[in-house]
Amino acid sequence: MILKYLYKTTFVTLIAFLTFSCAQEATPGGGKKDVTPPTVVESIPPNGSPGFTGNKFELKFSEFVVLDKINEQLLISPTVKEKPDFHLKGKKLIVKFKEALKPNTTYSVYFGDAIIDLTEGNPLHSFSYIFSTGDHVDSLSLSGKVLNAFDLQPAEKAMVMLYRHGNDTIPFDSLPLRVPPYYLSKTDKSGNFQFNGLANDDYMVFALKDLNSNYFYDQPSEEIAFIDSLVHPVFIAPPKVDTIIRQDTTEIELDMIATHVSDSIKVDTLEAKDKNNKPLLMFMFQQEDTKQRVMEAKLIGLNTIRFIFSIPAGDVSINAVNYPQRTLWHLSRWSNDKDTLWWYLNESALTVDTLNLLMMKNNDTVEQVFIPTKLREKTIRVARKKKNREVAKKKRNLLTFVTNMKRGIKPVSMLYLGFSQPITNIITDSVLFVAGDDSVYSPQFIPVDSLHLKYMFPVKLTEDTKYRLFLPDSCFIDWNGYFNKQKNIVFSTKALKAYGTLTVNLSPEQQDNYLFQFLNAQEEVIKQYHFTGDTTVLLSYLDPGNYLLKIINDKNNNRRWDAGNYLKKTEPESVTYYGKLVNVRANWELEETWKFNPFNHKTSPQKKKK
């Protein structure tokens, strides 16, 4: 009886196990990955509906979804004070507003790529839900692109803001500084932006890299872009690109954009911008700070203080409050554009550990700073074998220098030594210079500047030659008595056939002040030339590689690129790039002819790595 029961129990268990195993779902091996994004199968009220009276709407999807970085990607226009609540229930997303909506207003809720499917994370790209609290839905649109003004690279994640015309209480130009925008958009990775559901009105356009996320231009380090005239959105119905289908089968075109000039704006200003209904093009820049600020004031090395100012500071005086001015206790050197100042301290004349410095401009205090005059003592660990322990030993301070003497130096280069402190004594008796098989003792060093910080070494280099400069200990002595460490500098030149030559024929469409910049692949300036009309530039001794050519329309003729000024309605100086990379080859002569218009804004032929 017991045996029969065990057989029966075992048989039932086996059948149950096999049945359960057959019912298990398994992911088929080798199948294609799901790349299909979720779709909206129903929205309540329907997308694009007028007469919205509640405080929420619902979206039902084709599959389960989650929200990814919704607070970063969500944009609601017109703007609301509080972001709505989001609630996921099954395949449904419920969006509930926390505040009363404006009457007779069309709202656009832009989700970006925040709605993704649960399994693979495929985003529903750039989805918007549009509704109106009035009896009709505004269907005008506006689009454009924002580029960085200096290098024409896309300005990603810039806030683009619209302000409605007709404000009577605040000056129109002051709106981005004092009033939240009425409509809001954000640029994508290509710098593109788009507004949908706009009312039939004139708008001011302003773009901002909003560092403190308050939708105001209130930080000097925030980048901006603007259109200097009002714009008007336009509804166009060309071949369909993207549509929203309402229940009454009325189609609302959202993506085909055009603009036209407001009647209140002079036509000649905007004809070039809106010709053929092209999208807006905006150039982002950081406005030059007009307020004098001390960006840095500190001891950067032995007996060296550096001051960095926000703008040229040649008219700023610096006085030591706690030290008399009677003795020569420091020497000064300004940068070429007067925004950086170096002080070289004299240890024997300076007896305080901390300087109390008061900076003044036109009898107004710029800043007061306290700077130590001594570096923290550095120690090195020295092992004593006999006592089998380590002891601290003070590190000896030495005079340091930099030089351009290195392997592969160009034969046309002038050799130099640049010192960290003013030099007062040179002992060249034991200095040795070797060029190939020739040796020269006690070579000549010529000071370049009045402080004797830089010395030229007048030697004419020849191609394909090895050189050696031997500097013995203490041959250069600074005004504090510090001296150099023994140094053996080995360098060489390459054969002339290792270099290439480039001739560039420049031909602007109209005469003006221009800067031609010859750039390496990292867009570092190698050479710069100023010209006004047709000109030819010869570039010799070029290392093989790819190079960029760039033009700056130097409107104010100050030999540098200048940013714009919003309140003065000054645009940043225009730039344009040559349409291709210039490949320089060894032992090769290359010629390029460039006919250009700086307002064509041709972008760099190479994309920057991020």
C-alpha positions in Angstrom: 0.0 0.0 0.0 2.8 2.4 0.9 4.8 1.5 -2.2 1.7 2.1 -4.4 1.3 5.5 -2.8 4.9 6.5 -3.4 4.7 5.5 -7.1 1.5 7.6 -7.5 3.1 10.6 -5.7 6.2 10.4 -7.8 4.3 10.2 -11.0 2.1 13.3 -10.2 5.2 15.3 -9.2 7.0 14.4 -12.4 4.0 15.4 -14.6 3.7 18.7 -12.7 7.4 19.4 -13.2 7.3 18.7 -16.9 4.2 20.8 -17.3 5.8 23.8 -15.4 9.0 23.5 -17.4 7.2 23.5 -20.7 5.3 26.6 -19.7 8.5 28.6 -18.9 9.1 31.6 -21.3 12.7 32.0 -22.5 14.3 34.7 -24.6 15.1 33.2 -28.0 18.9 33.1 -28.5 20.4 35.0 -31.4 17.4 37.3 -31.9 17.7 41.0 -33.0 17.8 43.6 -30.3 14.6 45.6 -29.9 15.3 49.2 -31.2 11.7 50.3 -31.7 10.8 53.2 -29.5 7.5 53.3 -27.7 4.6 55.1 -29.4 1.6 57.0 -28.0 -1.5 55.1 -28.8 -4.0 57.4 -27.0 -3.9 60.7 -25.2 -6.7 62.2 -23.0 -7.6 64.9 -24.0 -6.3 64.2 -27.5 -3.0 65.8 -28.5 -3.7 69.2 -30.1 -7.1 69.8 -28.4 -8.7 73.2 -27.6 -10.9 73.8 -24.6 -8.6 72.2 -22.0 -10.4 72.7 -18.7 -8.8 70.3 -16.2 -5.4 70.2 -14.5 -4.0 66.9 -16.0 -3.6 64.9 -19.1 -2.9 61.2 -19.8 -0.7 59.5 -22.3 -1.1 55.8 -23.1 1.9 54.0 -24.7 2.3 50.8 -26.8 4.5 49.3 -24.1 5.7 49.9 -20.5 7.8 53.1 -20.2 9.9 54.9 -17.6 11.0 58.5 -17.3 14.7 59.3 -17.7 16.0 62.7 -16.4 12.6 64.2 -16.9 13.5 67.3 -14.8 16.5 68.1 -17.1 14.6 67.5 -20.4 11.1 68.8 -19.7 10.2 72.2 -21.2 6.8 73.8 -20.8 5.8 76.8 -22.8 4.5 79.2 -21.7 6.6 78.7 -18.6 5.0 77.6 -15.3 6.3 78.3 -11.8 6.2 74.7 -10.6 6.9 71.6 -12.6 4.0 69.2 -12.8 3.7 65.8 -11.0 4.3 62.6 -13.1 2.7 59.3 -12.3 3.2 56.1 -14.2 0.4 53.5 -14.0 0.8 50.5 -16.1 1.4 51.7 -19.7 0.0 55.1 -18.8 1.7 58.4 -17.8 -0.4 60.9 -15.9 0.8 64.5 -15.9 -0.8 66.8 -13.3 -0.2 70.5 -13.1 0.2 72.1 -9.7 -1.0 75.6 -10.6 -3.8 77.2 -12.5 -3.2 77.6 -16.3 -3.6 80.8 -18.2 -6.9 81.3 -20.0 -7.0 81.3 -23.8 -3.5 80.0 -24.1 -1.8 77.3 -26.1 0.6 75.2 -24.0 3.4 72.9 -25.3 4.8 70.2 -23.1 8.1 69.0 -24.6 9.5 65.8 -23.1 12.7 65.6 -25.1 14.0 62.0 -24.9 12.8 61.5 -21.4 10.2 58.8 -22.3 12.0 55.5 -22.8 10.8 51.9 -23.0 11.3 49.7 -19.9 13.2 46.9 -21.5 15.8 48.4 -23.9 15.7 52.1 -23.0 14.7 53.2 -26.5 13.6 56.9 -26.4 10.5 58.4 -27.8 12.4 61.2 -29.5 11.4 64.9 -29.1 7.8 64.2 -28.1 5.5 67.1 -27.4 2.0 67.3 -26.1 0.0 70.4 -27.1 -3.3 71.7 -25.8 -5.1 75.0 -25.5 -7.2 76.5 -22.7 -9.1 78.6 -25.3 -11.3 77.8 -28.3 -8.4 77.3 -30.7 -4.9 75.9 -30.8 -2.1 78.2 -31.9 -0.2 76.4 -34.6 2.7 78.7 -35.6 6.3 77.6 -35.2 9.8 79.0 -35.0 13.1 77.2 -35.4 16.8 78.0 -35.6 20.3 77.0 -34.7 22.7 78.4 -32.1 26.5 78.3 -32.8 29.4 79.3 -30.6 30.5 82.6 -32.2 34.3 82.0 -31.9 34.6 78.5 -33.5 31.1 77.9 -35.0 30.6 74.7 -33.1 27.0 73.8 -32.0 25.9 75.3 -28.7 24.3 72.3 -27.0 21.8 72.6 -24.1 21.4 76.4 -24.5 18.1 77.8 -23.4 16.3 79.7 -26.1 13.7 82.1 -24.9 10.9 84.1 -26.5 9.5 87.3 -25.1 6.2 88.7 -26.4 6.0 92.1 -27.8 3.9 94.8 -26.1 5.4 95.0 -22.6 4.7 98.6 -21.4 6.4 98.5 -18.0 9.9 97.2 -18.6 12.2 98.3 -21.4 12.2 95.6 -24.0 16.0 95.0 -24.0 15.8 94.4 -20.2 13.4 91.5 -20.4 16.0 88.7 -20.3 17.6 90.4 -17.3 14.4 90.9 -15.3 11.4 88.8 -16.6 11.0 85.0 -17.1 10.6 84.1 -20.7 7.1 83.5 -22.1 8.1 80.5 -24.3 11.1 78.2 -23.7 13.1 75.8 -25.8 16.5 74.1 -25.6 19.1 73.3 -28.2 20.1 69.8 -29.1 23.6 68.4 -29.7 23.5 70.0 -33.2 22.6 73.4 -31.8 19.0 73.2 -33.2 16.0 74.5 -31.4 12.3 74.7 -32.2 9.1 76.3 -30.8 5.6 74.9 -31.6 2.2 76.1 -30.8 3.1 79.8 -30.9 0.6 82.6 -31.0 0.3 85.1 -33.9 2.6 87.7 -32.3 6.0 89.4 -32.5 8.7 88.0 -30.3 12.2 88.9 -29.1 14.6 85.9 -29.2 17.3 85.4 -26.6 19.6 82.4 -26.0 21.3 81.7 -22.7 23.7 79.1 -21.1 21.8 79.4 -17.8 24.5 78.6 -15.2 22.2 79.1 -12.2 19.0 77.7 -13.8 16.8 80.7 -13.1 16.0 81.8 -16.7 17.6 85.2 -16.2 20.8 86.6 -17.7 22.4 87.6 -14.4 25.9 86.1 -14.4 28.9 87.7 -16.2 30.2 84.2 -17.1 26.9 83.2 -18.7 27.0 82.9 -22.5 24.3 84.6 -24.6 23.1 85.0 -28.1 20.4 87.3 -29.5 18.6 88.5 -32.6 18.7 92.3 -32.8 15.1 92.6 -34.2 11.7 91.1 -33.5 10.7 87.9 -35.3 7.3 86.5 -36.2 6.5 82.8 -36.5 4.8 81.5 -39.7 2.6 78.5 -40.4 3.5 76.7 -43.6 2.0 73.6 -45.0 4.5 72.0 -47.4 5.0 68.2 -47.7 4.2 66.7 -44.3 7.1 66.1 -42.0 5.5 65.5 -38.6 1.8 65.8 -37.8 -0.5 65.6 -34.8 -3.9 64.0 -35.7 -6.8 65.3 -33.8 -10.1 63.4 -33.3 -11.8 65.5 -35.9 -9.0 64.5 -38.4 -7.7 68.1 -38.6 -3.9 68.0 -39.0 -1.7 70.5 -37.3 1.7 70.9 -38.9 4.4 71.4 -36.3 7.8 71.0 -37.9 7.9 73.1 -41.0 9.1 76.5 -39.9 9.6 79.9 -41.4 9.9 83.5 -40.2 9.1 86.9 -41.6 10.0 90.4 -40.6 7.9 92.3 -38.2 6.5 95.5 -39.7 7.9 97.5 -36.8 11.5 96.6 -37.7 13.5 98.2 -40.5 13.5 95.7 -43.4 17.1 96.1 -44.4 18.3 94.8 -41.1 16.5 91.4 -41.4 16.3 90.7 -45.1 19.6 88.7 -45.0 18.5 86.7 -41.9 15.0 85.7 -43.0 15.5 85.5 -46.8 13.6 82.5 -48.2 12.1 81.9 -44.8 15.3 80.3 -43.4 15.5 79.3 -39.8 17.1 81.7 -37.4 20.9 81.6 -36.9 22.3 82.8 -33.6 25.9 83.2 -32.4 26.6 82.5 -28.7 29.4 84.4 -26.8 30.4 85.4 -23.3 30.1 89.1 -23.1 33.3 90.9 -22.0 33.0 91.9 -18.4 33.0 95.7 -18.0 33.5 95.6 -14.2 37.0 95.3 -12.9 37.5 92.1 -10.9 40.5 90.4 -9.4 40.3 86.9 -10.7 43.6 85.8 -9.0 46.1 87.2 -6.6 48.5 84.7 -5.1 52.1 83.5 -4.7 52.6 81.2 -7.6 56.3 80.3 -7.0 59.4 81.3 -5.2 59.3 85.1 -4.8 56.7 85.5 -7.5 53.2 86.9 -7.1 50.7 86.9 -10.0 47.6 89.1 -10.4 44.9 88.3 -13.0 42.2 90.8 -13.7 38.9 90.5 -15.6 39.7 93.4 -17.9 42.9 95.3 -18.7 44.1 96.9 -15.5 46.8 99.4 -16.5 44.9 102.0 -14.5 44.7 100.0 -11.3 47.1 100.9 -8.5 48.3 98.4 -5.9 49.6 99.6 -2.6 51.0 97.7 0.3 49.1 98.8 3.4 51.5 97.1 5.9 54.8 97.9 4.1 56.6 101.1 3.2 57.1 102.1 -0.4 60.5 103.6 0.2 62.6 100.5 -0.6 62.7 98.6 -3.9 61.3 95.3 -2.7 59.6 94.2 -6.0 59.8 94.5 -9.7 56.7 94.5 -12.0 55.9 93.1 -15.4 52.6 93.4 -17.3 51.2 91.1 -20.0 50.8 92.6 -23.5 47.0 93.2 -23.0 47.5 94.5 -19.4 45.2 91.9 -17.7 48.0 90.0 -15.9 50.7 91.4 -13.6 53.7 89.7 -12.1 55.6 90.9 -9.1 59.1 89.6 -8.5 59.9 90.0 -4.8 63.3 90.9 -3.3 63.8 88.8 -0.1 66.4 91.0 1.4 64.2 94.1 1.2 60.9 92.4 2.2 60.6 91.4 5.8 56.9 90.7 6.3 55.4 87.2 6.0 52.1 88.5 4.5 51.4 91.4 2.3 48.2 93.5 2.8 47.5 94.9 -0.6 44.8 97.5 -1.5 43.9 97.8 -5.2 42.4 101.1 -6.3 40.9 102.5 -9.5 39.9 106.1 -9.8 39.9 106.4 -6.0 37.5 103.4 -5.7 38.5 100.2 -4.0 38.7 97.3 -6.4 39.7 94.7 -3.8 41.9 94.1 -0.8 43.9 90.9 -0.6 46.3 89.3 1.8 49.1 87.3 0.2 51.9 85.3 1.9 55.4 86.1 0.8 56.9 82.7 1.6 56.3 79.3 0.1 55.7 76.4 2.5 59.0 74.7 3.1 59.2 71.5 1.2 61.2 68.6 2.5 62.6 65.5 1.0 63.2 62.1 2.8 66.8 61.0 3.1 67.6 57.5 4.3 70.6 57.3 6.7 72.0 53.8 6.4 73.9 53.8 9.7 71.0 54.7 11.9 68.5 52.9 9.6 65.9 55.7 9.7 64.7 58.6 7.6 65.2 62.3 8.5 63.8 65.4 7.0 66.0 67.6 4.9 65.1 71.0 3.5 64.9 71.1 -0.3 67.3 73.6 -1.8 65.6 76.4 -3.8 67.1 76.8 -7.3 66.7 79.3 -10.1 64.5 77.7 -12.8 64.2 78.5 -16.5 62.5 77.3 -19.7 63.9 77.1 -23.2 62.9 76.3 -26.8 66.1 74.2 -27.3 64.7 70.8 -28.1 64.8 68.0 -30.6 63.4 69.0 -34.0 63.8 72.8 -33.5 63.3 74.7 -36.7 66.5 76.1 -38.3 65.0 79.6 -38.4 64.4 79.7 -34.6 66.2 82.0 -32.2 67.4 80.2 -29.1 66.4 81.6 -25.7 66.4 81.0 -22.0 63.5 82.3 -19.9 64.1 82.7 -16.2 61.7 82.7 -13.2 63.4 85.8 -11.6 65.3 88.8 -12.8 69.0 87.9 -13.5 71.7 90.1 -12.1 74.9 88.1 -12.8 76.1 85.8 -15.6 79.3 83.8 -15.4 79.9 82.2 -18.9 83.6 81.1 -18.4 82.6 77.4 -18.2 79.6 77.5 -20.5 80.1 75.3 -23.5 78.2 75.3 -26.8 78.7 72.5 -29.3 77.4 72.7 -32.9 78.1 69.4 -34.7 81.9 69.0 -34.4 82.6 72.6 -33.4 82.8 73.8 -29.8 82.5 77.3 -28.5 83.3 78.4 -24.9 81.8 81.4 -23.2 79.1 82.1 -25.8 77.2 85.4 -25.7 73.8 85.8 -24.0 71.8 89.0 -24.8 68.9 90.2 -22.5 65.6 90.7 -24.3 63.7 92.7 -21.7 64.5 95.4 -19.2 64.1 93.0 -16.2 66.6 90.5 -17.7 64.1 87.6 -17.5 64.7 86.4 -21.0 68.0 86.0 -22.8 68.6 85.3 -26.5 71.4 83.1 -27.6 72.4 84.5 -31.0 73.4 81.4 -33.0 72.5 80.7 -36.6 71.3 77.2 -36.8 71.8 74.9 -39.8 69.7 72.0 -41.0 70.2 68.4 -39.9 72.6 69.2 -37.1 73.0 68.2 -33.5 73.7 70.7 -30.8 74.6 70.8 -27.1 74.6 73.6 -24.6 76.3 72.9 -21.2 75.4 75.2 -18.4 77.5 74.6 -15.2 76.1 75.1 -11.8 75.7 78.8 -10.8 76.3 80.4 -14.1 73.1 82.4 -13.9 72.3 84.2 -10.6 69.1 86.1 -9.8 68.6 89.2 -7.7 67.9 87.1 -4.6 71.2 85.1 -5.0 69.5 81.9 -6.3 71.4 80.1 -9.0 70.7 77.5 -11.6 71.5 73.8 -11.4 74.0 72.2 -13.8 72.2 71.5 -17.0 73.2 69.7 -20.2 70.8 70.7 -23.0 70.9 68.5 -26.1 68.8 69.4 -29.2 68.9 69.1 -33.0 67.5 70.4 -36.2 65.9 68.4 -39.0 66.8 68.4 -42.7 64.9 71.0 -44.8 63.3 68.2 -46.8 61.4 67.2 -43.6 59.3 70.4 -43.9 56.5 71.5 -46.2 55.6 75.0 -47.6 52.2 76.5 -48.0 51.1 79.5 -50.0 47.6 80.9 -49.4 46.1 83.5 -51.7 43.4 85.3 -49.8 40.6 87.2 -51.7 37.8 88.8 -49.6 34.5 89.8 -51.4 35.0 93.3 -49.9 37.8 95.2 -48.3 37.8 95.4 -44.5 40.0 94.5 -41.6 40.7 90.8 -41.4 42.8 88.4 -39.5 44.0 85.2 -41.2 44.8 82.4 -38.7 46.8 79.3 -39.5 45.8 76.7 -37.0 46.9 73.2 -36.1 44.5 70.3 -35.7 43.8 71.4 -32.0 42.9 74.9 -33.3 45.9 76.5 -31.7 47.1 79.5 -33.5 50.5 78.9 -35.2 50.6 82.1 -37.3 48.3 85.2 -37.6 48.4 87.9 -40.2 46.4 91.1 -40.6 45.2 92.2 -44.1 42.5 94.3 -45.7 42.2 93.1 -49.3 43.7 90.6 -51.7 46.9 89.2 -50.2 49.3 86.3 -50.4 50.7 84.5 -47.3 53.8 82.3 -47.4 54.2 79.7 -44.6 57.5 77.9 -44.5 59.1 75.2 -42.3 55.8 73.5 -41.7 55.7 70.1 -40.0 53.7 67.5 -42.0 50.1 67.2 -40.9 46.6 68.6 -41.2 46.0 72.3 -40.7 43.0 74.7 -40.5 42.6 78.1 -42.1 40.3 80.7 -40.4 39.3 84.3 -41.1 38.1 86.8 -38.4 36.4 90.0 -39.5 38.4 92.3 -37.3 35.9 95.2 -37.3 37.6 97.4 -34.7 41.1 96.6 -36.1 42.5 95.6 -32.7 44.2 92.4 -34.0 42.0 90.0 -32.0 38.5 88.5 -32.0 35.9 90.4 -30.0 32.7 89.2 -28.4 29.5 91.1 -28.7 27.6 93.3 -26.3 23.9 92.7 -25.8 22.7 96.1 -24.5 24.7 97.9 -27.2 23.3 95.4 -29.8 26.8 94.6 -31.0 27.2 91.2 -32.6 30.4 89.2 -32.0 32.9 89.5 -34.9 32.2 87.1 -37.7 34.4 84.1 -38.4 34.6 81.6 -41.2 36.7 78.5 -41.9 38.3 77.2 -45.1 36.1 74.4 -46.4 38.7 71.6 -46.1 41.7 70.5 -44.1 45.0 71.5 -45.6 47.3 68.6 -45.7 51.0 69.6 -45.6 53.5 67.0 -46.7 57.2 66.8 -46.2 59.4 68.3 -49.0 56.3 69.5 -50.8 55.1 73.0 -51.9 51.3 73.5 -51.7 49.2 76.5 -52.9 45.6 77.3 -51.9 43.3 80.1 -53.1 40.5 81.2 -50.8 37.8 83.6 -51.9 35.7 84.2 -48.9 32.8 86.1 -47.3 33.2 86.2 -43.5 29.4 86.3 -43.1 29.0 82.9 -44.8 30.0 81.3 -41.5 31.5 78.1 -42.9 32.2 75.7 -40.1 35.4 73.9 -39.3 36.0 70.9 -41.6 36.8 68.8 -38.6 34.6 68.0 -35.7 35.9 68.7 -32.2 36.3 65.8 -29.8 34.2 66.2 -26.7 
